[in-house]
Structures are given as structure tokens and as C-alpha cells.
Amino acid sequence: MDKVFLRMEKEVREIQEGLARIVVPAGSLISEPHSKLPAFYNPKMRNNRDIAVLFTIAEGVRRIGEPMAGTGVRSIRIILENGNIEEAFINDLKREAVKFIRENLRLNHIGGNTARVTRLEANLFNIIHSLPGNRVEYLDLDPYGTPAPFIYSSIMALRKRGVLAVTATDTFTLKGFKPETAFVRYGVKIFKNMFPSEVAVRTLLYYISRVAASLEYGIEPLIAYTQRHYVRVYVRILRGPGKAKESQKRVGYIALCSRCPFWKVSDEEFREEKCPICSSKLRIMGPLWVGVLKDSETMSRILDMRDEAYWIEEESWKILRRIAGEIDIVGYYDIPLLASKLRRSPPSVSEVISSLREKGFKASRTVFSTTGVKTDASLKELVESFNP
């Protein structure tokens, strides 16, 4: 261990994550991580990093950038576990964080020919990498809080057909619990709703698509999910005004009944309408991304690595299987919540899915809720699938 870290022995811990040995602030292992730590490390985000590693392998990524790297664990794991990374640009604004990054690179025998470490503000790092010859294939944006201020420069730093991976932890805002903040920050009108985790993903994807469109770029979501306190999306950036226009066709609105569980989706803003079931007023959310949330081929390539990637936690594979098995439509029904509104005992999720499939409908679990069901059946047809 470096002399600086030997003097800090009581303040740091050496741990193993994946194939990497890293030193982290001791405080990050005994309490909730916070911005006052010398370098940011959150052990609860291991699944997030597991999936990032698998994604870069599946995509054949060779050149990566991380503008807010903390201890550097994500980039270091990608270098070690991908095995084919040619250049990794690892950055953090904190002086102490840069020391952690350098020490962790040394611990894992990663030299300067592969990893380049800088200490810059994240947007400045991205702008430097927006210059021809400096761009990356994959940029991983993992800020403390909202990613909104960094999306524009992150897109600029990507090569043609590059992938932007984004984590957002301002989930209360993205889910609709802070409508005013959501409108100011992301330009959407959302509110407390029946499928908040999915709304969070669709809000973030809308914002990315809107920023990309201002550059005449389109987006292609490859993976999107929520876990615990964060939202995570992987988006391919597609250049050209045609791609931008195509993406904007996948932006729309969701109308929800203010009284019963009815909702519907449209690619145009609704006029004043009433619920067809109870005649109550419909409330409108949007604009939101209402297109697909994943690429099935990408998911298949990742899941095909199950046997060889032995170091990946089982929980990470469980998340990936749930994403892959989910039917790609807007919204889901929370079965216990729906049952309570109907004043019935809730059937199991498995029972509901089996009943709907027997009737010829598509139905699946969802990564957004352990008690949620996605289906192309109408609300009436779903209710009929409940046991009397």
C-alpha cells in the first residue's frame, strides 16, 4: 500500500469486488455513503457495476470514460473483467478521490498505457473528450443525485453509435413525488402514480432523448431498470436528424384516472377526457418516453455469459433475467394495490400471469415491482382473471 494510505490505515479498508482489490474510505462500509467522504464508494451499487461490466463485454467495448469515478472501482473492474479495454479515462474532481483511483490502479497492476487519470469537473472532462480523436465508445455517468446537468456533454463525448450509461439517484423526483422539481429539472409533468419506478425510467429516457434531439441525435434504449434508490439506463446514441425525429415519435403521454386504476397511452397530448370506466377526470403525465426499454439481442448476449462470468453476483443475474423476461409495453399493475381498490383478496402474481396467458394475453413480471404484472390485457380483462 502507498505511504499516503499507510498513514490513513484507520480511515481506509481494502476489499474485494469482482476481480478487483480496492481501497475504500472506511466510512463508506459502516454508514450510508455521502459526499463528504474523501472518495465516493457505495457497496450497495455492486449489482449496478456487475451489469456495467457484463454490458461492456457483450458490446465489445474497447475505450471507456468515467467522469465521476470516486474510488475508480467501476472502471478498474471493467478493465480487469472485460479483458479487452485499450484505453480507460478515469476522472474525479476531488483531490482525495484521485489518490484513491491511483492507489487502486496500482493495487491491480494497471499501468498508464491503459488507464489515464485526471482531476477535472465532469462537464469539462466530457468536453475535452468531445474533440475528434478523444471520444469514447462507452461513457458511464454516475453522479451523486441528478445526472441532468451532465447529459449534454456526456453525449458529446461519445463516438458514433456510442453508449451512454446513466445512473440517477434523485428517484423521488423521477417517480413523481416532487412534481415541481421534475418539471424544472426534466421538463415533464408527472405526479404520484400507480407505476412510479417505470415512470422514473421513462422520465429519464425522455430527458436524454430531448437533449440528444437538440444535437440532431436519436437514442436506442438497450437496458433500463430501477433498483433500491437508483434508476439506471443504457442508451445507444444514433447520429442524424432522421434518427432524432424517429426517437421523438416514441415520446408521448399517459392519462391516468384520478379515481380508479384505468390508464391509457398516447403519442399526442390528450385533450380533456373522462375515464371510460368511472367517468372521473383523467390526469395527464408527460412528455415521457413511451417506446421500448430494452434490446432483446443485447440481453441475450449478456445472459449467454452466465457460466463464464463466475464472479458476478447471483442477484445481478436475477435482475437481468427479470429485465429479459419482461414484455416491453408501457405500465404495469400492482396486484395488491389493484386488489385493495377492488376490495378483493389479492391473488398471487404467478396466478394472475398464468390466468392471462391461458386466455391468450401477453403477461409477465416486471423489474419495476415484485408485485407488479405487465400485460396487454385491458383492465376489465385483468380484473376477470382474479379469483372470484
N, C-alpha and C positions, 0 to 999 in steps of 0.2 A: 504494500500500500504506500502511496505517495506520502512524503513527510508532512505535508499540509493535513492530510487525512489522519495520519497517526496522531497528530496533536488534537484532532477532533474526535478521537476514538469513542468518547461517551456520547457524541452527538450524531454519529453515523452507524449504520448497520450494513453488513454485507449479506445479500440474499441471492437466491437463485430464482430466475423466472424464465421459463422455457429453457433454452440452451445458454442463456446469458448469466454471468455473475455480475452483479452490480452493487454499488454502494448507494444507499439512500439516506435521507435525513431520518434519524430515529423517531422523530415526532410523527412522521407520516405513517408509521406502523402501529402507533398506540392511540391515535386520535384521527378525527376527520381531517384530511389534507386541507390546507388553507394557503392563501397567497403569501403569508408571512414566512413560510418555511424557506430555507436557503435555496432549495430546488424542489419543484413540484413532482411528487410521485404518489399515485393512488393505487394501492394494491387491489382495490375492488374493480379496477378497469382492466384486469388481466384478460378477461374474455374479449374485450374491445381490441386489445393488442394481438391476442391469438388470431382473431379473424383478419386483422390487418396483414399479419404475416402470411396467412393462407391465401389471401387475395393477391398479394404481390407475386406469390409463386404461381398461382393459376393464370395470372395475366402476363407472366414472363417479364416482369418489370426489372429494369437494369439501373435506372437513375432516379433517385428519390430526393425529396426535400421535406424538411420538417421545421417550420418557422418558430414553433413554441415547444421545444423538446424537453424541458425540465431536466431530468437526470439523463436523458438520452436513451432510456430503455427501449422505446419503440423502434427507433432507427437501428440500434445495436442488435436487437432481436431480428429485425428484417435482414440485416447484413449476414448474421450468423445462420439463420434458419432458411433464408431464401437460397443462399449459396452462390448466387449469380449476380449480385449487385456490383456494378462497376464504379459508381460514384454515389455517395450519400452526403447531402449538405444538411448539417445539423446545427440548429441555431437556438439561442435563447437570449433575451435581453439582460437577464440577471447575471451579474459577475460570478456569484457563487454557483449558479447553475452550470455555467460554462466549465468551472472547475470540476464539478461532478461529471459532466459529459466527458471531459478529457481523461479523468481517472477511470471511468468505466470503459472507455475505448482501450486504455492501457491494460486493464484487467482482462479484457477479452482479445488482446493481441491484434487489434485492428489498427492498421497504420494510416498515415496521412495520405497515401495514394488512393485509398478508398473513401475515407471519411474526412470531410472538410468542416471544421468547427468555426462558427462566427458568433459574435455578440452584437446583434442588431435588433432594432424594433422590427416586429413581424412584417409590417407592410413594407418597410424598407428592404428587408430580406427578399420579399416577393418581387418587388420592383426590380431589384438587381437581377433576379432570375427571370425576369420578363424579357431581357435583352436576348437577341438571337445568339445561339450557342450556349446560353446559360440555362435554358428551360429544362424542366424535369418531366419525366413520364408520369410520376405519381407524387402528389403533394398531400401530406397528412396534416390537417388543421385541427388542433385540439386545444382550444383556448380555455381559460377559466371564465365560464359564463357564456355570453352570446358570441357566435362567430361572425355576426353581421358586418362589423367594421372591416373584416379581413377577406371577405368573399371576392370582391372585385380584383384585388391584387393577386389573390391566390389563383384565380382563373387565368390571369395574365401570365403567370409563371409556368404554365403548362405547355408542353409540346402539343402538336396536332394529335387529336384523339387521346390526350392525356386524361388521367383520372384524378378527381378531387375527392378526397375522403374527409368528411367533416363530422366533428363531434360538437354537440351543443348541450350545455347543462342548465340553460335557462328554461327548464321544462315547464314550470308553472305558467310562464308567458306563452310558450308554444302550444300548450294544451288548451288554452282558452280561459285560464283562471285570472289572467290580468289583461283584459281586453284593450285597455288604453295603451298599455306598453306594447302589446302585439301590433297595434295599428301604427304606432310611432316607429317601432323598430323594424317591422317586417312588411308594413303596408297592407295588412289584412284585417278584416273584421271577423273576429272569432269570439266565442263565449263558452261558458261551461256547457258540455255536450255529452252525448252517450258514448263516444269513442275517442276520448281525449288523446290517447297515445298515438293513434293513427293521424288525428288532426295535427299533432305536433310534427310528425314526419312530413305530412303534406304541406304544412306551412313552410317548413324549412326548404323543401324542394321547390315550392313556388318562388321563394325569395331567390334561391340560386338561379332558377330559370329566368327570372326577371332581370337579374344582374347580367347573366350571360347574354340575354337578348339585347341589352344595351350595347354589347360589343359585337352584335350580329353573330352570336353563337347559340347553339341549341344544347340541350342536355339529354342524356340517356341514363336513368337510374339503373344501377346494377344490383345494389343491395340497400335495404332500408329497414331499420328496426329501432325499437326502444328497449332499454334495459335499466332497471333501477332509476337512477337520477339523470340519465342522459338519452339523447337522440343521436343516432348515427346513420349517415348516408354515404354511399359511394356513387359518384356520378361521373360518367364519361362526358367530356366537353367536345362538342361537334361544331366545327367552324363553318361559317357561311350563312348568309341571310335566309336561305331556304330552310336550313336546319333550325334557325331561330323561329321562323314562322311556324314550322311544324311543331316545335315544342310548345309554343303558345296556344296551339289548338288543344293541348292537354291541360290547359288551365280552365277551371270552372268554379262552380258554386254548389253548396249543399244547403238545401232547405230542410229545416227540422221543425216538427210540430212543437209548439210551446206546451202542449198538454199530454199527448200520447207518444208512443215510440216510433211514429212514422217519420221517414225522411226520404228525400229523393235528390238526385244529382243532375246538374245541367251544365252545358258548356257556355251558357249565357246567363247573365244575371236575371233572377226571377223578377217578374212583376208581382204586385200584391196578390197573394193567393191564400186560400184557406185549405186546411187539411182535408183530404178526401174521406178520412175515416171519422173524425170527430168535429170537423168544421171550425176548429180553432185556428188561430193565426199561425202562419209559418214564419219562422225566423231564418234569416239568410246568413250563411257564413261564406267568406271568400274575399278575394280570389284565392283559390287553393290549387295545388297540383292534383288533378283527378285521373292522371294516366297511371301506367303500371309502375310498380315499386321495385321490381327485380328483373334480372335477366336469367332465364332458366339455364342457359348454357353455362354461364359463369358459375351458378350454384352447383351444377353437375360436376364441373371441373374441380371445384373446391371439395365437394363431398367424396370424390374419387380418391382423394389423398388420405382418407381416413386411416388406412393401415400403415402408411409410411410415416405420417406426422405423429409419432407416438408421444411427443412431448406436449401436445395440445390437450388442454383440459376437456373432460367429458362434457362439462356444462357448455363449452363453446360449440361442440358438435351438436348438442341438443338445440341450441339457438339456431344453428344453421339448418338443421333438419326441419324445424318449425317454419322457418322462412321459406324453404324449398317446397314444403308441402302445402303452403297456404295458397288458396285460389286468389288471383290478382284482381279483385274488384274493390270498389270504394265502400268503406264502412263495415262494421260488424255489430252483432247483437250480444250484449252481455246477458247471459241466460238467467242468472239470479235476479238481476235488475228487471229484466222483462217479466219474469215470473211474479215479482213483487207488484209490478204495475197491474198485472192481470189477476192478482190475488190468488195465485196458484202455488203449489209446491214446485220448486224448480227441478226439472229432470236433469240428469247428468248431461254434460256436453257430448259425450260419446253417443248417448241415446238420441239426442236431437240430430246429430250428424247422420247416424245410421238411418233414422226415420226419413230425413230429407233425401238421402241418396236412394233409398228404396222407391221414393216417389219420382225419381228421375232428375232431381235438382243437384247442382253442384254445392258442396258444403265441405268446410274444413275448419280446423282450429286456426287460431291466429297468434302470431308472435306478439301482438299488442296486448293480449289479455289471456290469462289462464282459464277464464270462464267465458271467453268470447267465441262466437261462431260466425264465420263468413259464409254467405250463401247467396245464390241468385234467386232464391225463392222470395215471394212477396211477404210482407209482414203477416198477412192473413194466412198464407200457406205455412209460414213458420209456426204461428200460434197453433194451427191444426196439428202440427207434429208433436205438440206437448201431450203428455198423457192426460186424459180427462180426469 
